[in-house]
Amino acid sequence: MTDYVAEATKVADEYLAAVAKLQDQFVEAVEAFAKQVAELPKPAVELPAVELPVELPKAQDVTAAGFDFAEKALAQYRATTDKLVALVPSV
């Protein structure tokens, strides 16, 4: 492994660790907020229930489908890039 690859991997790992820490803090903040929302008083006027014409997918299903697509697209891009890089003569 060249120095570039080792250094790039190190920097990428540090970046992802920092992002993960921020994401965890964000989730904790949303969780704390959500716990407080449940304790708010009900509004003075109650809104009527609305029936939707179709059943909507769950948020988890939408999220999973989006990430599944992104993983497949990234794998496809990588395969194409690997093929293109293989065409470049070694220096």
C-alpha positions, 0 to 999 in steps of 0.5 A: 500500500502506498503512503497516499492510500494509507494517509487517505484511509487514515483521514477518511476514518477520522472524518467518518468518526467525527461525522458519526459522533455528530450524528449520535449527538443529533439523534440524542437531541431529537430523542430529548425533544421528542420526549418533551413533545409528548408532554405538551398540552393538547391544542384547544381545537381538535382537528378532524381525522383525515382518511388518506386514499392510499396506504402510505409506506412506513418511513423505515421502508422508504429509508431502506429502499433509498439506501438499498438503491444508493448501495447498488448505484455506488457498486455499479459506479465502482465497477465501471471505474475499476474497468476504466482504471484497468485501461490506464497503463501502469506508470 
